[in-house]
Amino acid sequence: MPGPGMELVGEEEIQEVLEVLRSGYLYRYDVAPGKTKFQGKVIKVEEYVARLSKVQYAVALNSGTSALLTALIGLGIGPGDEVIVPGFTFVASISSIAFAGAVPVLAEIDRTLNLDPEDVKKKITPRTKAIMVVHMMGNPARLDELKAIADEHNLFLVEDCAQAFGASYRGRPIGSIGQVGTFSFNVYKTITSGDGGMIITDDEELYKRCFAFHDQGHSPRRTGAEIGKRPFLGLDFRYTELQAAVLLAQLRKLPKMLDHLQTNKRRFRSLIADLPGLEFREVLDSEEELGTILTVFLPDPDIAQKLAKDLGSKVVAEAGWHVYNNMEHLLDQRMPTPVHCSFSCPNYTESGGQMRYSKGMLPQTDELLSRAINISIGVPDPSLGSAFGVSVTDDLEVVEERAAEFRRLAGQYLK
Ligand SMILES: Cc1ncc(COP(=O)(O)O)c(C=O)c1O
């Protein structure tokens, strides 16, 4: 099942898309100003997200993965560099680092299920260029501590906010605290356009570099090819008017959706909170996170396994995609060619870099995730371990039924 945005697709999205189709013009640039019925939806969506995020600049792209790659390249990260990233994340956080030419250095998570600042400090080497913080499952990480570490060591802070669009941290929108923030609009995310991504930043130079990389070296708002002016080669990760039309409708639904998720999450939590031995994931501020997932810790892995089975779910450690232990291509450093740069890149190895990954290399992460079960409030996604729970279209009555079921099943083990 998809995330909340996809469940709420309706008449508003249809109207927005029809406007684009009726204009007969689907491209993000108006290549013949005055001669087309250009709707400027991509520009509108970029301006909307920049305003919402309280930053100057936004670039819409075709995915969250290309947003991450573009952000890293925009920062000038490449061969010989290391980027610290949590071992609990979607693989794209890690693969974007490798495809930028740099080496991902895995760090532990703490009870927030996000980067542990203490472990980040231990992972810094002379090659470290950035910390990539991932706000997993709608819950912001310890940004004050991570920003302080980044500043002290002169590192970039990249915020992967793919799973946290709409969250904030101490009053500031997520993604606006590091040098650059990225979002995903795939179908599992808060809001969606089928696929899609966004980069936000306050740094004009970085914005121009990101824009150039995402579109063959060009500058924003061009009307034609800009021969002679392009700073470097780029690729094509452009967003289309059709996707932007859907996202505009979704953006307008966001406040109501978040309010509903928060209400459901509070209710679910309050109905199971007194179960003996049950603990909750640490949430820094329940008003500022998204409320898409409620994560509980059971007293030990054995109880967690049994309960997950009864719920028709899995403990997070075994759920699939988001845990480094289950990323065989990463563990073996498999790149598309046998040379497997960036891990074997001379810029890296000749400066003393040597990276080995192995199952069990992050014991704190493994211990936490072996006892963790995700309950869906708005993202029923088996690969996140949230097969059990409710969806965004459910009301409090369903929440109460599901919470009672959880109590009954958990009550067998928690006395
Ligand atoms: C934490 C995280 N980063 C990056 C991505 C990549 O986003 P996309 O699927 O839009 O490429 C995802 C998507 O699942 C994600 O969850």
The ligand as an SDF file (V2000), in Angstrom:
LIG
                    3D

 16 16  0  0  0  0  0  0  0  0999 V2000
   15.2760    8.0910    3.0120 C   0  0  0  0  0  0  0  0  0  0  0  0
   15.1110    8.0520    1.5230 C   0  0  0  0  0  0  0  0  0  0  0  0
   16.0210    8.6680    0.7420 N   0  0  0  0  0  0  0  0  0  0  0  0
   15.9060    8.6880   -0.5820 C   0  0  0  0  0  0  0  0  0  0  0  0
   14.8450    8.0840   -1.2210 C   0  0  0  0  0  0  0  0  0  0  0  0
   14.7870    8.0660   -2.7220 C   0  0  0  0  0  0  0  0  0  0  0  0
   13.6610    8.6590   -3.2340 O   0  0  0  0  0  0  0  0  0  0  0  0
   13.0620    8.2090   -4.6760 P   0  0  0  0  0  0  0  0  0  0  0  0
   12.3910    6.8990   -4.4870 O   0  0  0  0  0  0  0  0  0  0  0  0
   12.1130    9.3080   -5.0010 O   0  0  0  0  0  0  0  0  0  0  0  0
   14.1820    8.1560   -5.6250 O   0  0  0  0  0  0  0  0  0  0  0  0
   13.8610    7.4450   -0.4640 C   0  0  0  0  0  0  0  0  0  0  0  0
   12.7110    6.7830   -1.1180 C   0  0  0  0  0  0  0  0  0  0  0  0
   12.1830    5.7850   -0.7240 O   0  0  0  0  0  0  0  0  0  0  0  0
   13.9890    7.4290    0.9590 C   0  0  0  0  0  0  0  0  0  0  0  0
   13.0890    6.8270    1.7270 O   0  0  0  0  0  0  0  0  0  0  0  0
  1  2  1  0
  2  3  1  0
  2 15  2  0
  3  4  2  0
  4  5  1  0
  5  6  1  0
  5 12  2  0
  6  7  1  0
  7  8  1  0
  8  9  2  0
  8 10  1  0
  8 11  1  0
 12 13  1  0
 12 15  1  0
 13 14  2  0
 15 16  1  0
M  END
$$$$
